[in-house]
Amino acid sequence: MARHLTALRTRFSLLLMAVLLAACAGLTLQNEIDSLMKEGQQLYAEQKYEQATDKFLIVIGKDPTYWQAYLWAARAFIARGSWKEAIANGRKAFELAPKDQDTLAVFAQALFGGGADALQNGRFAESVQLFVEYLKLEPGNTRAWLNVGKAYLGQKEFRQALSAFAQGLASGGGAERQELIRELLGGGLQAFSSGKYRESIDLLREFLKYDKKEVQAWIGLARAYWEAGDKGKAFDAVKDVLKLDPRQADALRHMLGR
């Protein structure tokens, strides 16, 4: 019996020691993480973004579930204009802490920045993908609707562009309202040049809801109807052109072959 009790005490002592060692190791790791995060945040504040990124990535390597490190890494990558990495880290932070307002804001910022960069550099499909994902987070952002519409135009996807511009205007338009309207006109003329006459008609008709005095739009609409085989509506559009600017009569006769 005494031998059995001694064995139990020994096992209990070993177990207790293991628990204490694990706790000490946990405290040591947390202290190390806290120190690295503090250093990274200080470097970020000093605009030393590359060095800050390294600190946050070390933390992620030590604890892949530490969402604050992904959040700060995303911020640092945003500051560096490294959009792919910013999006990846922002997405991970958002997945780990979806209710935290900072993770939502930073992830959205990364998506918007990446979408804008892709649009500027002609990567239209990528831009569409990123802005569509962004709009799931911020559906009322008119600048995003404007940009996704531009990206669709870049791909000559005119119906999708029309839908995006219309969504932006339905959201109020804000400071982008006039630009959204101008893109409807530009998109309509682009669709005509691409031989997409029905899409051209839809874009130009939508534009004319906002500006009925734009002669260029009425001329474009007349040409699009004519090429689409709808002669009656083409002549109706010609009448609207002549009401606004009778000097266009000779040009319209030449255009319509009459």
N, C-alpha and C positions, 0 to 999 in steps of 0.2 A: 504493500500500500504506500509506504513512504517513498519507495522508488518511483511509483506511478505519479505521486504528487510532485515529486522533483521534476519529472519529465514534463508535466503540465506547466509547472512554473517556468521551466526553460523555454517551452514553446511560446508561452504568453509573453515572456520577456523579449524573445526574438521578434514576435509579431509587433509588439509595441515599438521596438526599435525601428522596425521597417516602416511603420506608420510615421514615426517621428522624422526619419530620414526623408521619406517622401514629402512630408509637409515642409521640411527645410528646403528640399530641392525645389518644391513649388514656389516657396517664398523667394528663393534665389532667382528662379526664372522670371517671376513677376517683377522683381526689382530690376533685373536686367532689361526686361521689356519696357518698364516705366522709364528707365534711364535712356534707352534708345529712342523712345517716342519723344521725350523732352528734347534730346539733342536734335532730332529731325525737325521738330516744330521750330526750334530756335534757328536752324539753318534755313528753313522755309521763310521765316520772318525776315531773315537777312538776304532773301532772294537768291540763296545758293541752292537752287532747286535740284540740281543733279546730285549733290552731296546729300541733300535731304531725302531724295528718293532712295538712295542706298540704305539709309538708316531704316526707313519704313519696310523695305524689302527684306532686310535682315530679320525684322520682327515677324514678318509673314512666314519666313522660313522656320522660325522657332515656334510659332503658333499660328497655323493656317486658319484658325477660326477667329482670330483677333480682328474684328471688323474695322476698328478705328485705324489700324495700319493700312488697310485697303483704302479707306476714305482719304487719309492724308497722302498716300501714294498717288491716288487719282488727282488730288489737288496739285501735287507737284508736277505730274505729267501734263496736266492742263496748262500750267504755267510755262512748261517747256514746249508746248505745241505738239506733244507726242500723243496724238488722238487715239490711236489703236490701244496703247497701253492705258491711257486715261479711261477709256470706255471699259476695258476689261476689269480694271481695279474698281471703277465706280459700280459696275454691275455686281461684282462680288460683294462689295460693301452693302449694296442695296438688298441683295439676296440674304445676307446674314442679319441685317437690321432694317427690315422694310418699313418699320414704323418710325424710324429716326428721320426727322425732317432734313438734317444735313445730308444724309446719304441720298435722299431723293433729289435734293437740289444739286448736289455735285454730279450724280449720275446723269441728270437731265442736262447739266452744263456740258458734260463730256460728249453726250450724244449730239447736242446742238453744234458744238464746235467741230466735231468730226464731220457732221453733215455739211456744214458750211465750207469746210476745207475741201471735201470731196466735190462739192458743187463748183467751187472756184477753179478746181484743177481738172474739171471735165469728167470726173468719175460719177456719172449721173446715177447709175444703178445703185451704187454704194450710198450716194447721197439720199436717194429715195428711201432706202432701207433704214438709214439712221434717223431721218426725220419722221418717218412713219412710227418708229419705235418711240421717238421723243414725244410725238403727239398723243401717244397712249398715256403718257405721264402729264402732259400739259396741253390738253386739247383746245384750249382757248388762245393759244399763242399765234397771232396773225402773221408774225414774221416767219414762223415755221411753216405755216400754210403757204405763204408766198414762196419760200425757198423750195418746198417740195413740189410746188407747181412749176417752178423754173426747171427743176431737175427732170420732171416729166416731159417738159418741152424739149429739153436736151436729148431725150430719148425718142422724141416725136410720138409720144403717147398723149395725144391731144385731149381725149376725153377725160383721162385721169387728171390732166393739168386743169381743165375746166372745173372739174369737181373740187380740186384743191383751192383754186382761186375763189370759187363760190363759197366754200367753207370759211375761208379767211374773211370774206366780206360779210358772211352771216354772223361771224363772231364780233362784228363791229368795225373791223378794218383798222381802227386806231391810226397811228402815224403812217401805217403802210397802206392805207385805203387807196390813195391815188395811184400808188405803184401797182397794187393789185388790179386796178381798173386798166392801167396802161398795159399790163401783161396780157389781159384779155384781148386787147386790140393786137398787140404784137403776136400773140399766139394764133389769132385768127388769120393774120396775114401769112404767118409761117406755115400754117396748115394748108392754106391755098397753094403756096409755092411748092409744097410737098405732094400736091395732088389729092389732098384729103378734103374734098369740097364740103361734105356734110359736117365734118368736124369744124371746118372754117366757119360755116354758117352758124353753128351752135355757139362758138366763141364770140363771133361778131354780134350776134343777137343779144348775148349776155352783156357784152360791152355797151351796146346801145340802150340798155335799161338805165345806165348811169350817165350816158352822154349822148343825147339824141342829135347834137349839132356837129358831130365830127364827120365831115364830108368823106374823109378817107375810109371810115368804117362803112358808110353807106355804099361807096363805090366798091369796096371789097366784097360786101354782101351781094351786090348786084352781080358781080363777076362770079362769085361762088355759086349763086343760084343758077346762073346761065350755064356754067360748066357742069353743074349737077343735073341739068336738063329740065329745071323748073323755070321755064321762060316767063310765065305769068308773074311769079314773085320777083324775078329779076327786073321786069319792067316796073313793078311797084316800087322797088328799091331805087330805080333810076328816077322815078318821080320825086322821091324824097331828096335825092341828090340835087335835082334841079330847083327844088324849092329853096334849098340852102345856098346853092351857087349855080345860077343859070349859065355861067361861063363854061361849065363842064359839058355842055350839050355836044359839041363836036367830038370831044374825047370819048364820050360815052357811045356815040354812033360808031366811031371807029372800033371801039372795044367790042361792041355787040355785032359788028359787021353789017350795019344798016346805013 
